[in-house]
């Protein structure tokens, strides 16, 4: 049981690596990258060990299939039997006490945790390797690796957390790492703007996390009498009648806001495309495969809260499914009008995260987590592919229209892996995305969420279409980049300026024409492509290992969740429809770009033109947030408050001072000609007329002290006398 | 085992700096090295005495007053020299002794104009006497005297070593706080005359008054007396709308003055609420708490908005204190152990983090000769180490978990969900949401400042300037603070363990209701039953009369 019991080592290793790289990285032969790769590699091995041990644990517990079914039914009653042993591995120790309550830090290792740990460590490892080449000679190479390590550690801390408070800690830390890495090239203002925007937008969602986590504490308190952030306790308390539905509903709503912020759901998705200002390996790791799924992970982790809060079992429509569904469509629509290959992928990520949230919203727990799992591989594949293109094919540009085209001839491996990723993302049989997306669609129908079944199918069509456009513009047609024949020399902003001149000269020689990237880049691409092809088979109909191994053990009271979370039977009709839709989308887009369909629709048709403008402006949400909300607060509101501070509140004080001064002058001149002459001097300085003769000042002040003291005594004694 | 040290520990902690100040005054002005070394050694000795106190402190009985000394002082009014520490005071004297030492280190070759290390360091030492004294005093008159001792050195620091508008700022600071002190003193006198502690009679002793918990006072009298203390403490905190002295004082104060002001002096007010106002007048506290909570959340939002309007980096940090102290006061206003613990944690965390920010602002001013945000930029390029430290402090200040600031903020917000003392839940839950929104605004102004100061490239006027990065004196002063910010962030129990029982027994006990966060059954409160009984009696009396 080493791998499960000692799973806390998995986040700890990269955390130590962060400290080591920070302190000693610059002096190391490979500038700290070796420490990062070693520690994440070790974490990956441990995560694989945990994954295997967990599967063995489930297999042992379930025995044969017939016995397993029996064990499961007994297990739900909490009695002895096979299922009871597939409880999560829990360990914790006291973190701090407050109000007599001991709060813990610990691990909860179960199917969900081992699965996500595997994904995070694998992709992090590949990104570490890839970055050796991609970030070579970068001005902050060591710092980049330190941040990658810290990010990996934070994400794993979030994943292993056995309580919502620890989850919140990991959540905020990944947010900060994201800030550091988006703003990696902070010399340029757009990059630091994007970093600040990402942090502030997710922080807005974190209003929900903060209040939601607080409510989880009180949900447990109402159920058990002692407050706790423990996730196991929370999941069983969520259905406890003592808690009351209102609190659970508020908690679910607050946590949904957190998911909306972190997982790029409508309407807080706007930060994610801007986050592409960071280095591409970061986009792959943080803004596609891992951090942004933290929201979905939270949803899956405390699913009973959502299930009860939003009454997901009742069918129809609920906020979670609705937000997910809207996000599927609006994200996909925006992906059509992007010229930047990374932004296409960013909006695609938004749309796919929408699928996951929607799946949770319709009660398809397994499908949501399955899609999280498969999506991580093909999306990382696509992002790293885009990075490979910009690194070796388009002279550090990401603009598909001006700098790419026809690259399949120059970059065959990148092309092949990119196409595999595209097919997997579009849900083409039999690649990974097909299985997971289909499961979401089938379950939406199965759980009486017909509307979201339609949304899923429309989304599948749009996904295939925008990805076809992306592949065509990047890899087909004629090369349009700076080194294309007859092209006007294109001056693009170098993405990174190597500090090592020798390396840069060598590098410049390499980029004279588009070429394939080296093995440090293509190997990760192929590994990810492998998973993009095969990961889906885990839940092959009648094989269903994914479901067996990773479906959660929700508390006994949740028999209905367990039913809902178990996937619907494979639906051949839906599967054929969705693949057919994807193929039609491919065909249509291809025909359009080959010139076989009418062009320039948006120029000729006013309505289509307006629609396109609406999309190009991203539904004007950025305008609303940046120009109206942020500028409004920073501009008129903040200035107004400050004006009020300086001119109203402060003047009360100043006029009190002046009034006292006038009173003093009156007392002196009229009542007591022979009064102490320091008084006026002293008070005069209140308006700043006198110099720095401190001794003189002090005399005056003491007079004033006495005056105030007497006044206060009189007022106060009077009040006491009146009221008592 | 009772040793010689136990009866002298606190007296040493308080008065070693006073001895240092006297020696400093006796050394001729020209002997700057000797003066600096005297100051350094006295603050070092104070910290040593504090650490020895911490080492001998019984952490199993944090709610008991330890190292207690009672000597006759002013017999005619039955006022004693009564000093003692418990889990509430201990973190505060540790913070004071720690920051004072680092301030001397930082000052070593950073003396602002008009230089004069002799006067500057002597004042700093006197200030330390007042601060530590306030945190250990258990007699209201003694408390008042120490509370007032703090004023004069700070007044001179701002008035003599301050910026261009120092006259106005220093007098405003002095008069404003003095006004509050006067009302506070009146409240103390009223307590003396009005409260008849059974078996003792009239007294200024804070312990006895807390045990009496306002016995014999009708509710309206309690409200007025609490009101007087409220004004005194709220000005010191400062709470909205009594905060306007703070930005001016900070903007004009020399760096070390700002650090001491932010790190420790602001804590005197909040400490006063926890130590004096709440335990001595619990019934009045319940009536005042909703208003304190309201002013706190206004402060959180208002301070944040004030920050966004600033053009001067230091003034921005000053306004951020208004917002941060809002979280601390909100924790106190919930009248729960959870919230008050958070407040004490927040006091220490804010002391470290904001103190660091003021240090950095001082060094930036020293480097660039300006703190205007529009002229700064590219600090990470021109002085990378300082830029990174600024980024770290910004993250700590905006409450990033894993660093100290978070543990002041999050539990305070949590405690508003179920306030103690039968306070209105809907009201405090509204405060909770407003406070949570405040955390977003905090991230907003802090990141905005970081972006302006650290990111980008230096402005043309400073492009070729020769800027020094963190100096060795700065490193010496800063590294301990930075390490503590991390350590407290990862191990919050370093403070919570110390404060928890003390707060539960001495401050929050009267407010425990069935809806409050439960107090652990293992809690050991010496004398707690008595307090509870007295409170119950008062409640009965209050409703009867």
HADDOCK unambig.tbl for C-alpha pairs under 7 A between the chains (distance, minus, plus):
assign (segid A and resid 95 and name CA) (segid B and resid 493 and name CA) 6.67 0.50 0.50
assign (segid A and resid 96 and name CA) (segid B and resid 492 and name CA) 6.12 0.50 0.50
assign (segid A and resid 96 and name CA) (segid B and resid 493 and name CA) 4.44 0.50 0.50
assign (segid A and resid 96 and name CA) (segid B and resid 496 and name CA) 6.67 0.50 0.50
assign (segid A and resid 97 and name CA) (segid B and resid 493 and name CA) 6.57 0.50 0.50
assign (segid A and resid 97 and name CA) (segid B and resid 496 and name CA) 6.24 0.50 0.50
assign (segid A and resid 97 and name CA) (segid B and resid 497 and name CA) 6.28 0.50 0.50
assign (segid A and resid 98 and name CA) (segid B and resid 338 and name CA) 5.65 0.50 0.50
assign (segid A and resid 98 and name CA) (segid B and resid 496 and name CA) 6.22 0.50 0.50
assign (segid A and resid 98 and name CA) (segid B and resid 500 and name CA) 5.86 0.50 0.50
assign (segid A and resid 99 and name CA) (segid B and resid 337 and name CA) 5.00 0.50 0.50
assign (segid A and resid 99 and name CA) (segid B and resid 338 and name CA) 4.84 0.50 0.50
assign (segid A and resid 99 and name CA) (segid B and resid 500 and name CA) 6.13 0.50 0.50
assign (segid A and resid 99 and name CA) (segid B and resid 504 and name CA) 6.78 0.50 0.50
assign (segid A and resid 99 and name CA) (segid B and resid 517 and name CA) 6.90 0.50 0.50
assign (segid A and resid 99 and name CA) (segid B and resid 519 and name CA) 5.64 0.50 0.50
assign (segid A and resid 100 and name CA) (segid B and resid 519 and name CA) 4.96 0.50 0.50
assign (segid A and resid 100 and name CA) (segid B and resid 520 and name CA) 4.33 0.50 0.50
assign (segid A and resid 101 and name CA) (segid B and resid 520 and name CA) 6.30 0.50 0.50
assign (segid A and resid 169 and name CA) (segid B and resid 401 and name CA) 5.12 0.50 0.50
assign (segid A and resid 169 and name CA) (segid B and resid 402 and name CA) 6.77 0.50 0.50
assign (segid A and resid 172 and name CA) (segid B and resid 400 and name CA) 6.58 0.50 0.50
assign (segid A and resid 172 and name CA) (segid B and resid 401 and name CA) 6.58 0.50 0.50
assign (segid A and resid 173 and name CA) (segid B and resid 401 and name CA) 6.98 0.50 0.50
assign (segid A and resid 186 and name CA) (segid B and resid 455 and name CA) 5.56 0.50 0.50
assign (segid A and resid 186 and name CA) (segid B and resid 456 and name CA) 5.85 0.50 0.50
assign (segid A and resid 187 and name CA) (segid B and resid 455 and name CA) 5.97 0.50 0.50
assign (segid A and resid 187 and name CA) (segid B and resid 456 and name CA) 3.96 0.50 0.50
assign (segid A and resid 187 and name CA) (segid B and resid 457 and name CA) 5.71 0.50 0.50
assign (segid A and resid 188 and name CA) (segid B and resid 456 and name CA) 5.77 0.50 0.50
assign (segid A and resid 189 and name CA) (segid B and resid 456 and name CA) 6.12 0.50 0.50
assign (segid A and resid 192 and name CA) (segid B and resid 451 and name CA) 6.87 0.50 0.50
assign (segid A and resid 196 and name CA) (segid B and resid 447 and name CA) 6.59 0.50 0.50
assign (segid A and resid 200 and name CA) (segid B and resid 440 and name CA) 6.71 0.50 0.50
assign (segid A and resid 200 and name CA) (segid B and resid 443 and name CA) 6.74 0.50 0.50
assign (segid A and resid 200 and name CA) (segid B and resid 444 and name CA) 6.50 0.50 0.50
assign (segid A and resid 203 and name CA) (segid B and resid 440 and name CA) 5.82 0.50 0.50
assign (segid A and resid 204 and name CA) (segid B and resid 440 and name CA) 5.98 0.50 0.50
assign (segid A and resid 207 and name CA) (segid B and resid 436 and name CA) 5.37 0.50 0.50
assign (segid A and resid 207 and name CA) (segid B and resid 437 and name CA) 6.22 0.50 0.50
assign (segid A and resid 210 and name CA) (segid B and resid 436 and name CA) 6.98 0.50 0.50
assign (segid A and resid 214 and name CA) (segid B and resid 414 and name CA) 5.49 0.50 0.50
assign (segid A and resid 226 and name CA) (segid B and resid 518 and name CA) 6.70 0.50 0.50
assign (segid A and resid 634 and name CA) (segid B and resid 308 and name CA) 5.68 0.50 0.50
assign (segid A and resid 634 and name CA) (segid B and resid 309 and name CA) 6.86 0.50 0.50
assign (segid A and resid 638 and name CA) (segid B and resid 305 and name CA) 4.70 0.50 0.50
assign (segid A and resid 638 and name CA) (segid B and resid 306 and name CA) 5.93 0.50 0.50
assign (segid A and resid 638 and name CA) (segid B and resid 308 and name CA) 5.82 0.50 0.50
assign (segid A and resid 638 and name CA) (segid B and resid 309 and name CA) 5.25 0.50 0.50
assign (segid A and resid 639 and name CA) (segid B and resid 309 and name CA) 5.28 0.50 0.50
assign (segid A and resid 641 and name CA) (segid B and resid 305 and name CA) 6.68 0.50 0.50
assign (segid A and resid 641 and name CA) (segid B and resid 306 and name CA) 6.38 0.50 0.50
assign (segid A and resid 642 and name CA) (segid B and resid 306 and name CA) 5.34 0.50 0.50
assign (segid A and resid 642 and name CA) (segid B and resid 309 and name CA) 6.43 0.50 0.50
assign (segid A and resid 650 and name CA) (segid B and resid 244 and name CA) 6.13 0.50 0.50
assign (segid A and resid 686 and name CA) (segid B and resid 168 and name CA) 6.41 0.50 0.50
assign (segid A and resid 686 and name CA) (segid B and resid 171 and name CA) 6.59 0.50 0.50
assign (segid A and resid 687 and name CA) (segid B and resid 168 and name CA) 6.84 0.50 0.50
assign (segid A and resid 688 and name CA) (segid B and resid 167 and name CA) 6.15 0.50 0.50
assign (segid A and resid 688 and name CA) (segid B and resid 168 and name CA) 5.71 0.50 0.50
assign (segid A and resid 708 and name CA) (segid B and resid 179 and name CA) 6.54 0.50 0.50
assign (segid A and resid 709 and name CA) (segid B and resid 182 and name CA) 5.64 0.50 0.50
assign (segid A and resid 712 and name CA) (segid B and resid 182 and name CA) 6.61 0.50 0.50
assign (segid A and resid 712 and name CA) (segid B and resid 183 and name CA) 6.35 0.50 0.50
assign (segid A and resid 713 and name CA) (segid B and resid 186 and name CA) 6.70 0.50 0.50
assign (segid A and resid 720 and name CA) (segid B and resid 221 and name CA) 6.81 0.50 0.50
assign (segid A and resid 723 and name CA) (segid B and resid 220 and name CA) 6.64 0.50 0.50
assign (segid A and resid 723 and name CA) (segid B and resid 221 and name CA) 6.61 0.50 0.50
assign (segid A and resid 724 and name CA) (segid B and resid 221 and name CA) 6.02 0.50 0.50
